[in-house]
Amino acid sequence: MLFLLKALSIMRVHFIAIGGSAMHNLALALHEKGYQVTGSDDQIFEPSRTRLSKAGILPEQMGWFPNKINSDIDAVILGMHARKDNPELLKAQELGLSIYSYPEYLFNQSEEKIRVVIAGSHGKTTITSMVMHVLKYFNRDFDYMVGAQLENFDTMVRITDKAPIMILEGDEYLSSPIDPSPKFLWYKPHVALISGIAWDHINVFPTFEEYVDQFEQFINSMRADGVLVYCEVDSEVKKLVENNKHQLKKIAYRTPAHKIVDGVSFLTTDTGEVPLHVFGQHNLQNLNGARLVLNQLNISDEQFYEAIQSFGGAARRLELIAKNDKSVVYKDFAHSPSKLKATTSAVKTQFPDKELYAVMELHTFSSLNAEFLATYQGSMNAADKAIVYFNPETIAHKKLDPISVGQVKEAFGREDLMVRTNSEQLQNYLKGIDWDDKVLLLMSSGNFDGINLNEFGTGLISPNQSV
């Protein structure tokens, strides 16, 4: 009888568009929590497919099946990949089921926890990763949601009943096909951080003013007794936070004192020099912001400096692919102008005596928009050799107006800019370079149309490379 009552109390959750990077991680987290998880999708790629299959929750067939939706389901979680006319969504609405966006459900699961939200146009994944790394180092129990797969963390989402803290990467993009509010407005943080503001997602926020307003709303959504940590080096963030009237404790941060010795960055602190694996002005600012957030969670500066020395970075955020005694290869998620400029400058500053080849892909909706292109002016000037790749077929697929090689050169403002529109030609060009005393930086939110960046980067430099 007791077993029957327990079985009847198991939560049933159905995911519409279960295969997405974020969605499948939430599905795995709820499955791990003991929920009965089902889902649908019209296409599921790796690694989502294998991970869902291993957990036993991969849909048997691809497609949408309204017959999966019934009144026994406690919650339906709707992913961005679905459309408003999705047949499963329509059935759930017809039955009056509880339908949640991804961020709404995360809030639902963390209402009784201390919520820490890391927001900003750039750096939020790295800062969230730093906070998580330090908490894990000291065996603190916490739930989380982060936008990248991290070393020593099995999933991008963890949800439990017992953890007192929830660390959330706060994205300003839309919550769901039926909820156009930014994701981070759902979280109502006790502690928040804003790293920087640089216009992004122009398909959703067509003007810079509209984009900035989302962060204004984010600040106003915080609890009245909350703590807001912000980067005062960013003029937009500084102006926004200091002009905001919401009664919060506001703590500013900037680039900490540091030095670079033989390609390694060291923090200069009251307790001595702290060696780091990460580098660059933005990463050092990110680190300082993470320190102040962790202070609010009773982690001292001394504890932070001890733990952060072993932080290796988040996936595809200045991630080292390969190196030897003469060459280095990195990959990075950078695609917007501010991220591109910061990442390129960081690598050149770290390796001033090596020739830097910076290669970026125009891949996102914003970056392939002819009007937005002009914002890339000067963003790759720190590189000795700058190369931009785009695929005209991607532009056609996104139903955007075509752009030309000449437009791209003019937008970036470099006469010597090399532009490639064929992935194989780009690869052959890079393979023909002698990489001694050079650094290669590959930047994209995609993969240059099918390149395995790890294998490609490793294959470019001599066999005695070490990662």
C-alpha positions in Angstrom: 0.0 0.0 0.0 2.8 2.4 0.9 4.6 1.6 -2.4 1.4 2.4 -4.3 1.0 5.7 -2.6 4.6 6.6 -3.4 4.2 5.6 -7.0 1.0 7.8 -7.3 3.0 10.8 -6.0 5.6 10.7 -8.7 5.6 13.9 -10.7 5.0 13.5 -14.4 6.7 16.0 -16.7 6.5 16.2 -20.5 9.0 18.1 -22.6 7.9 19.6 -26.0 11.3 19.9 -27.9 13.2 17.7 -25.4 16.3 17.5 -27.6 17.7 21.1 -27.2 20.9 21.7 -25.3 19.2 23.3 -22.4 16.0 21.2 -22.5 17.6 17.8 -22.5 19.8 18.8 -19.6 16.7 19.8 -17.6 15.1 16.6 -18.6 18.1 14.6 -17.3 18.1 16.6 -14.0 14.4 15.9 -13.4 14.9 12.2 -14.3 17.7 12.1 -11.8 15.4 13.7 -9.2 13.0 10.8 -9.6 10.4 12.4 -11.9 8.7 10.5 -14.7 10.0 12.3 -17.7 8.7 12.0 -21.3 9.3 14.2 -24.3 9.0 14.8 -28.1 11.0 16.4 -30.8 11.2 16.4 -34.6 15.0 16.1 -34.6 17.6 15.3 -31.9 21.3 15.6 -32.4 24.3 14.5 -30.5 25.2 14.6 -27.7 21.6 15.0 -26.6 20.5 11.8 -28.4 23.0 9.5 -26.6 22.5 11.2 -23.2 18.7 10.9 -23.4 19.0 7.3 -24.6 21.3 6.3 -21.8 18.8 7.7 -19.3 16.0 5.8 -21.0 14.0 8.9 -21.9 14.8 9.3 -25.6 11.5 9.5 -27.6 10.9 6.3 -29.5 9.9 8.2 -32.7 10.7 11.7 -33.9 7.8 14.0 -34.4 4.9 15.5 -32.5 2.2 13.2 -31.0 -0.8 14.8 -29.3 -1.8 11.4 -27.9 1.2 11.7 -25.6 -0.6 14.6 -23.9 -3.2 13.6 -21.2 -4.6 14.9 -18.0 -2.2 12.8 -15.9 0.7 15.1 -16.8 1.6 17.5 -14.0 3.7 19.9 -16.0 4.5 20.5 -19.7 7.8 22.3 -20.4 7.9 24.1 -23.7 11.1 24.6 -25.5 12.0 27.4 -27.9 12.4 25.0 -30.8 8.6 24.4 -30.8 6.2 26.6 -32.6 3.0 28.2 -31.3 0.9 25.8 -33.4 2.7 22.7 -32.2 0.1 19.9 -32.0 1.2 18.8 -28.5 1.1 22.3 -27.2 -2.4 22.8 -28.6 -3.5 19.6 -26.9 -2.0 20.7 -23.6 -3.7 24.1 -23.8 -7.0 22.3 -24.7 -6.7 20.1 -21.6 -5.8 23.1 -19.4 -2.5 21.6 -18.3 0.2 23.6 -16.5 2.5 24.8 -19.3 5.9 26.2 -18.3 8.7 27.9 -20.2 12.2 26.6 -19.4 13.1 29.5 -17.0 9.7 29.5 -15.4 10.1 25.9 -14.4 13.5 26.6 -13.0 12.0 29.3 -10.8 9.2 26.9 -9.8 11.8 24.5 -8.6 13.9 27.1 -6.7 11.3 29.3 -5.0 12.5 28.3 -1.6 16.2 28.6 -2.4 18.7 31.5 -2.4 18.8 32.4 -6.1 22.0 33.8 -7.6 21.7 35.1 -11.2 24.6 36.0 -13.5 23.5 38.2 -16.4 25.2 40.3 -19.1 25.8 40.3 -22.8 29.1 38.6 -22.4 31.0 36.6 -19.7 27.9 35.2 -18.0 28.8 31.5 -18.7 32.4 32.1 -17.5 31.3 33.9 -14.3 28.6 31.3 -13.5 31.3 28.6 -14.1 33.7 30.3 -11.7 31.1 30.6 -9.0 30.2 26.9 -9.4 33.8 25.8 -9.4 34.6 27.5 -6.1 31.4 26.2 -4.4 32.2 22.7 -5.5 35.8 23.1 -4.4 34.6 23.7 -0.9 31.9 21.0 -1.0 29.0 23.4 -0.8 25.7 22.0 -1.8 24.0 23.9 -4.6 21.7 23.5 -7.6 22.5 25.2 -10.9 21.8 26.0 -14.5 24.7 27.0 -16.8 24.9 27.4 -20.6 27.9 25.1 -21.2 29.0 21.7 -20.3 31.6 22.1 -17.5 34.4 19.9 -16.4 33.5 17.9 -13.3 29.8 18.5 -13.8 27.7 15.8 -15.4 24.9 18.0 -16.6 24.3 21.7 -17.3 21.3 21.6 -14.8 21.0 20.2 -11.3 17.8 20.4 -9.3 17.3 18.8 -5.9 15.0 19.3 -2.9 17.8 19.8 -0.4 20.3 22.3 -1.9 19.8 25.7 -0.3 21.3 27.7 -3.2 20.5 27.9 -7.0 23.1 29.4 -9.3 21.5 30.5 -12.6 23.0 31.8 -15.8 20.6 34.6 -16.7 19.9 34.9 -20.4 18.0 37.9 -21.9 16.6 35.9 -24.8 12.9 34.9 -25.1 11.5 32.4 -22.6 9.3 30.4 -25.0 7.3 30.6 -28.2 4.3 31.7 -26.2 6.2 33.8 -23.7 8.3 36.7 -25.2 9.6 37.9 -21.9 13.4 37.5 -21.3 14.4 34.4 -19.4 16.1 36.2 -16.6 13.0 38.1 -15.6 11.6 34.9 -14.2 14.3 34.3 -11.6 13.8 37.2 -9.1 17.3 36.9 -7.6 18.6 37.5 -4.1 22.1 38.1 -5.6 22.7 39.2 -9.1 25.6 40.3 -11.4 25.6 42.2 -14.6 28.9 41.8 -16.5 28.3 44.1 -19.5 25.8 45.4 -22.0 26.4 45.2 -25.8 23.6 45.1 -28.3 22.6 41.5 -29.2 19.6 39.5 -30.4 18.5 42.2 -32.9 15.8 39.9 -34.3 14.1 40.3 -30.9 15.3 43.7 -29.7 15.6 45.9 -32.9 17.0 48.9 -31.1 19.8 49.3 -28.6 17.4 51.1 -26.2 15.0 48.2 -26.2 17.9 45.8 -25.4 19.1 47.9 -22.5 15.6 48.2 -21.1 15.6 44.4 -20.6 18.4 44.8 -18.1 16.5 47.7 -16.4 13.6 45.3 -15.9 16.0 42.7 -14.6 17.3 45.0 -11.9 13.7 46.0 -11.0 12.8 42.3 -10.7 15.2 41.7 -7.9 14.1 41.3 -4.3 14.2 44.6 -2.4 16.8 43.2 0.0 19.0 41.9 -2.9 22.6 42.5 -3.7 23.6 43.6 -7.2 27.2 43.2 -8.3 28.1 45.1 -11.5 31.1 45.9 -13.8 31.7 49.6 -13.6 34.3 49.3 -16.4 31.3 48.9 -18.8 29.9 52.4 -19.2 26.4 51.2 -20.1 26.2 49.0 -17.0 27.6 51.7 -14.8 25.1 54.2 -16.0 22.2 51.8 -15.8 22.9 50.6 -12.3 23.8 53.9 -10.8 20.7 55.6 -12.2 18.4 52.8 -11.1 16.2 53.7 -8.1 15.5 50.2 -6.8 16.6 49.8 -3.2 19.4 47.3 -3.5 22.9 46.9 -2.2 25.1 47.7 -5.2 28.7 46.6 -5.4 31.0 47.6 -8.3 34.0 45.7 -9.7 36.7 46.3 -12.2 39.9 44.7 -13.5 41.9 43.4 -10.5 45.6 44.1 -10.2 47.6 41.5 -12.1 50.7 40.8 -14.1 51.7 38.4 -17.0 54.8 36.3 -16.8 55.8 33.9 -19.5 52.2 33.6 -20.8 50.7 33.1 -17.3 48.5 35.7 -15.6 48.9 36.3 -11.9 46.6 38.1 -9.6 48.3 40.6 -7.2 46.6 40.2 -3.9 47.2 41.2 -0.2 48.1 37.5 0.4 50.5 37.2 -2.5 50.5 36.4 -6.2 47.8 33.9 -7.4 48.5 32.0 -10.7 45.6 31.5 -13.1 44.8 29.3 -16.0 42.5 32.0 -17.5 43.7 35.3 -18.9 42.6 38.6 -20.6 41.0 41.8 -19.2 37.4 40.4 -19.5 38.2 37.2 -17.8 40.0 39.0 -15.0 37.0 41.2 -14.6 34.8 38.1 -14.6 36.9 36.6 -11.9 36.6 39.7 -9.7 32.8 39.7 -10.2 32.6 36.0 -9.2 34.6 36.8 -6.1 32.2 39.4 -5.0 29.2 37.2 -5.7 30.8 34.4 -3.6 31.4 36.8 -0.8 27.6 37.0 -0.5 27.6 33.2 -0.1 30.1 33.3 2.8 33.2 32.5 0.7 36.1 34.7 1.8 38.6 36.3 -0.5 41.3 33.9 0.8 39.1 30.9 0.1 38.3 32.3 -3.4 42.0 32.8 -4.3 42.8 29.2 -3.2 40.0 27.7 -5.3 40.2 29.8 -8.4 43.8 28.7 -9.2 42.4 25.4 -10.4 39.7 26.9 -12.6 40.4 25.9 -16.2 37.6 27.8 -18.0 34.2 27.0 -19.5 33.9 25.0 -22.7 34.6 27.1 -25.8 35.4 30.2 -23.7 39.1 30.7 -24.6 39.4 27.0 -24.5 42.9 25.6 -25.2 42.8 23.1 -28.0 46.5 22.3 -28.4 50.0 23.8 -27.8 53.7 23.0 -28.0 56.8 25.0 -27.3 56.2 27.3 -30.3 52.5 27.2 -31.1 49.1 27.6 -29.4 45.5 27.0 -30.6 42.4 28.3 -28.9 38.7 28.2 -29.6 36.1 30.6 -28.3 32.4 31.2 -28.5 32.9 34.8 -29.4 30.6 36.1 -32.2 29.3 39.5 -31.2 31.5 42.6 -31.8 32.3 43.2 -28.1 33.2 39.5 -27.5 35.3 39.4 -30.6 37.3 42.5 -29.6 37.8 41.3 -26.0 38.9 37.8 -26.9 41.2 38.9 -29.7 42.8 41.5 -27.5 43.2 39.1 -24.6 45.1 36.5 -26.7 47.4 39.1 -28.2 48.1 40.6 -24.8 48.9 37.2 -23.4 51.2 36.3 -26.3 52.7 39.6 -27.5 55.7 37.9 -29.1 53.7 35.5 -31.3 51.9 36.3 -34.5 48.1 36.0 -33.9 45.8 34.6 -36.6 42.2 35.3 -35.5 39.5 33.5 -37.5 35.8 34.2 -36.9 32.6 32.9 -38.3 29.6 35.1 -39.0 26.9 32.6 -38.0 24.2 34.2 -35.8 21.1 36.1 -37.1 22.5 39.4 -35.8 26.0 38.9 -37.3 24.7 38.1 -40.7 22.4 41.1 -40.8 23.7 43.7 -43.2 22.7 46.6 -41.0 24.3 45.0 -37.9 27.6 44.3 -39.7 28.8 47.9 -39.2 29.1 47.3 -35.5 32.1 45.0 -36.1 34.3 48.0 -37.0 37.7 47.5 -35.5 36.7 44.4 -33.5 39.7 42.3 -34.9 42.3 45.0 -35.0 44.4 43.3 -32.3 45.1 40.4 -34.6 48.1 40.3 -36.8 46.1 38.4 -39.4 42.3 38.6 -39.4 40.1 36.2 -41.3 36.2 36.2 -41.5 34.2 33.3 -42.7 30.6 33.2 -43.7 28.4 30.8 -45.7 25.9 32.4 -48.2 23.7 29.4 -47.8 23.3 30.1 -44.1 22.2 33.6 -44.9 19.6 32.3 -47.3 18.4 29.7 -44.8 17.9 32.5 -42.2 16.0 34.4 -44.9 18.2 37.5 -44.7 19.4 39.8 -47.4 22.7 38.6 -49.0 26.0 40.2 -47.9 29.1 40.5 -50.0 32.8 40.0 -49.3 33.2 43.7 -49.9 30.6 44.6 -47.3 32.3 42.4 -44.8 35.7 44.1 -45.4 34.2 47.5 -45.2 32.4 46.6 -41.9 35.5 45.3 -40.1 37.5 48.3 -41.3 40.7 46.4 -42.3 42.1 46.6 -45.8 44.0 43.3 -45.2 41.0 41.4 -43.9 40.8 38.0 -45.5 37.2 36.8 -46.2 36.3 33.2 -47.0 32.9 31.7 -48.0 34.0 28.1 -48.5 34.9 26.0 -45.5 37.2 23.6 -47.4 39.2 26.5 -48.8 39.5 28.1 -45.3 40.8 24.8 -43.9 43.3 24.4 -46.8 44.6 27.9 -46.3 45.2 27.3 -42.5 46.8 23.9 -43.2 49.3 25.6 -45.5 50.7 27.9 -42.7 53.9 27.2 -40.8 52.5 27.6 -37.2 55.9 28.1 -35.4 55.8 31.2 -33.2 52.1 31.7 -34.0 48.8 31.6 -32.2 45.5 30.5 -33.8 42.2 31.7 -32.4 39.0 30.1 -33.8 35.9 32.1 -32.9 32.3 31.0 -33.6 29.0 30.1 -32.1 29.0 27.4 -34.8 31.7 25.2 -36.3 32.6 26.8 -39.6 30.2 24.4 -41.4 31.2 21.0 -40.1 34.8 21.4 -38.8 35.7 19.4 -35.7 37.6 22.3 -34.1 39.5 20.1 -31.6 40.7 17.7 -34.2 41.5 20.4 -36.7 43.4 22.6 -34.3 45.4 19.8 -32.9 46.3 18.6 -36.4 47.7 21.9 -37.4 50.7 21.9 -35.0 53.5 19.5 -34.6 53.1 16.0 -33.1 54.8 17.0 -29.8 51.8 19.2 -28.8 50.4 18.9 -25.3 47.0 20.1 -24.2 
